[in-house]
């Protein structure tokens, strides 16, 4: 399996997708009424698709997954660029911190980071911070699930593509347990050719995840929860 998608619920997928495409310098893949996709290919590293799917509900709960964007020496200029694209400053109680918290056009938080050695060669997305009830446990789970490897980083546990390029997946201590509301952002993994979905599901359960049975109709992928209750999908092999 490998990490393929960052999936974002959006009231207006086209508008939000074009915003994030401009932010990360993505390549448009699809532009449909119910969904918009853009691709971020990190030179020598992972390929991640940002997939925006239509939902009716606005942002109502704190994000458990968000994007940290590369700022560094150009932090101020990057903040101004994002504001020019439609972002705004956001106060989530961060206080005096060296990064800048913004909201995208639908109110999803993101951060423009200060200079950090750990973010060398990440590309425009420095990190994918994911809330965790037990970062060490969840790092083991996500490392197995994605094939990403443990690296030193600012979070208690960080993973990175085996190329050591592209964003870090940071497992961060949650401020409160995952509730019943679905995460607005989630990750998708893709099965490799020859991997059996039933065997993969059994292994996910063995590693501490569980199947999420949804009412979204007959879909070609399966939905799961990681050990901390964060949703993710396992897509069939191409």
DOBA-556552 format. One record per residue (C-alpha): x, y, z. Coordinates in steps of 0.2 Angstrom, whole numbers, plus 2048, in hexadecimal, padded with zeros to 3 digits. Example, Ala and Ser with C-alpha at 12.3 -4.5 7.8 and 13.67 -1.06 7.14 Angstrom:
2
83E7EA8278447FB824
end
This chain:
238
8008008008058127FE7FE8238037F582A7F47E88387F97E58468057D28478047C98578097B685980C7B186A8047A08738017A78797F17B486D7EB7BA8777DB7BD8877E57C687F7F37CF8737E77D58827DD7DB88B7EC7E687C7F27EC8797E17F388A7E07FA8897F28048797EE80787B7DC7FD86C7D77F88657C67E58647C37DF8527C17CC8547C17BF8627C37AD85B7C579E8627CE7A08567DD7B38557DD7C485D7D97D58557D97E685C7D87F78537D88078587E281684E7DB8258517E68358507DC83D83F7E083083B7ED81D8387F080F83C7E58008427EF7EF8467E87E48537F17D284E7EE7C485A7F27B28517F47A285A7F679985A80778B86580D79186981E79D8788227AC87682E7A587383F7B386A8497C586C84C7D086483F7D98548437E38548337EA86482A7F886A82080887382680F87D81782188081482589281983789481F8408A381A8318A880F8248A681C81E8B881C81D8B88098148A78098078AD8158038BC80A8028B17FB7F68A58037EB8B48097EB8BB7F87E48AA7F27D68AA7FE7DD8A580F7DB8AF81F7E38AF8307DC8A383D7DD8A38507DB8918577E38968687F58948617FC8A386B80D8A986781489C85B82189D84D81589684080689F8397F58978397E989B82B7D88958257D58908137C589680A7BA88A8137C188C8257CD87D8257DD88282F7EF8818287FF88782E80E89082581D88A82E82D89283383E88C82E84187A83484F86E82F84385F83083986782184786681484285F80482F85E8098298687FA81A8757FD81286A80B81E86881A81385D8248038548267FF8558397F384883F7EB8478507EF83785A7EA83086A7FB82786B80782D85E81481F86080681285E7FF81B84F81081E84781280C84780180A83F80481783181581182D80F80082A80080682080A81281581B80B81482281C81B83081C82783382483883D83483884284284483685084482E85D84F81F85285382184386082083785182383B83F82383182F82983481D82982C80C83882080A84082D7FE84283980D83A84680282884D80381E85281381F84A82481084182B81084783D80783E84B80284B8577FA8498687E884C8677E085A8727D084F8737CA83E86E7C383C85C7B083E85C7A38378517A48458447AE8408357BF8488327BE8568257CF85081E7D583E81D7E28338147E08268077EC8178047EC80D7F47EF7FB7F37FD7F47E87F97E77DB7F77D67E27F27DC7F37E17D47F97D57E08017CF7D380D7E17CF8137E47E28147D57E481F7DA7D682A7EB7DE82C7E47EF8307DA7E883E7E97DE8447F37EF8457E67F884F7DA7FF8427C87FA83E7BC7FA8307B080982E79F80482779781381E78781781678F81F8077898127FB7938047F27A580B7F07B48037E87BF8077F87BD80380A7BD80F8187C680C8297CB8158397DD81583F7E08118527DB8238577CB82384D7D182D83E7C982882E7D382281F7CF81880F7D78098077D580B7F47D67FC7E87E57F87DE7E68017CD
end
